[in-house]
């Protein structure tokens, strides 16, 4: 009876889907670089209730890759044609017969995930000899687009063309270029001068035992003319930190195609005109930026200190090595004007209905002298200003607005450090200060510094007060005269105090 019951149970399950105990749960997955070996234990006889047939699918959706083994009855398979260093899905569909596999009825599906091992690395791309010397060579390259793993080592083989038997190989870690971080670089030293060499470069992936296909390039060990520096710019800095000088910061990039080795950069400043007040050392400046042991940088900064204000230079910069110089990159450097770093704004002392008073700035000890041109504009928009009719070119270039009654009030030269004040009233019956009127006062200050002139401009916008209304019914002539003087005294006292200050 016991055997009969077991037979009946097996007969019943033989037409249904496989039970859990019959499925390949204990899957053994042994991947290689382009293949995978899979196997599993057959179910125990006591738990085997009928025929088992399998569809085995290895796939990668991103690569649109799928490999299918259909109607398999074995529990061990070697599957080829996979992509190295890639995740794959392994799907095993179990059924009692092929018909069930075809129509998807009474099946059980198990899915696993595995990754293939790294493969042999492909050849490097864009191998370039970017710089050459008499006994050195500098190479750069890109990794293959699909490296089949993680590249970790590079092999460089150098062969003298005249004697192939003298090939030598060195292995080193893959390193990014200091100058071009997205590129990989190799430096070759101790080469014989005036010889032709073949350089072969190949890479190896981690957890692999051999290098991939080599890429080669031919070169002759001779000194070459280096390329010019690129993207040369400059910036005037630190003017506020010195009484008489500024610093000049020069920035440039290492050339992308250096051609020859670069051992330094010549930096030359030539004054565009001779100034007797400056020493000959300030007329021509020559400095050298040295590169030690090939310590290249993507970008270089160099500071030249203590250049005088208001001086103009031609900047020359070139690459150099022990034998050759590149052409110069030339640009013009205009130093900061001293007046841009001195507060020379006139100070308003007071304003009345017919006059405006200002205190002029002290003469800075670094200046020889300065001249101030004072001009007045009102805000009468019905009066246009014709620039061509203004004889003073500096005023024509620095108007507050293109309208309003406009005139030059005065021109004053300051040669000492004594306090000076000016009173702006008028020139004639038409051009004069009026009460309750809006004005723009223009101060054009021309500084003279070491024989050179430079302008700075300041503006003061204000409204004059209304005219004082005299009393209509004076009660006492003596008292009236006394009170009439009081506002005048109150105005004069603070103005005198400010002038003294």
URUR-V927556 format. One record per run of one state. SS is the DSSP state (H for helix, E for strand, C for the rest). FROM is the first residue (numbers start at 1). LEN is the number of residues. If there is no record, write none. Layout:
{{SS & FROM & LEN} {SS & FROM & LEN}}
This chain:
{{C & 1 & 1} {H & 2 & 12} {C & 14 & 6} {H & 20 & 3} {C & 23 & 4} {E & 27 & 5} {C & 32 & 4} {E & 36 & 5} {C & 41 & 4} {H & 45 & 3} {C & 48 & 5} {E & 53 & 8} {C & 61 & 4} {E & 65 & 8} {C & 73 & 3} {E & 76 & 4} {C & 80 & 7} {E & 87 & 9} {C & 96 & 2} {H & 98 & 6} {C & 104 & 4} {E & 108 & 8} {C & 116 & 9} {E & 125 & 8} {C & 133 & 4} {E & 137 & 6} {C & 143 & 8} {E & 151 & 10} {C & 161 & 2} {E & 163 & 11} {C & 174 & 2} {E & 176 & 1} {C & 177 & 7} {E & 184 & 5} {C & 189 & 7} {E & 196 & 10} {C & 206 & 9} {E & 215 & 6} {C & 221 & 9} {E & 230 & 8} {C & 238 & 1} {H & 239 & 3} {C & 242 & 3} {E & 245 & 9} {C & 254 & 5} {E & 259 & 2} {C & 261 & 3} {E & 264 & 8} {C & 272 & 8} {H & 280 & 4} {E & 284 & 7} {C & 291 & 8} {E & 299 & 10} {C & 309 & 3} {E & 312 & 9} {C & 321 & 4} {E & 325 & 1} {C & 326 & 3} {E & 329 & 6} {C & 335 & 3} {H & 338 & 4} {C & 342 & 5} {E & 347 & 5} {C & 352 & 4} {E & 356 & 4} {C & 360 & 9} {E & 369 & 10} {C & 379 & 5} {E & 384 & 1} {C & 385 & 2} {H & 387 & 3} {C & 390 & 3} {H & 393 & 5} {C & 398 & 5} {E & 403 & 1} {C & 404 & 2} {E & 406 & 9} {C & 415 & 6} {E & 421 & 4} {C & 425 & 1} {E & 426 & 1} {C & 427 & 5} {E & 432 & 1} {C & 433 & 5} {E & 438 & 12} {C & 450 & 2} {E & 452 & 12} {C & 464 & 13} {H & 477 & 24} {C & 501 & 1}}
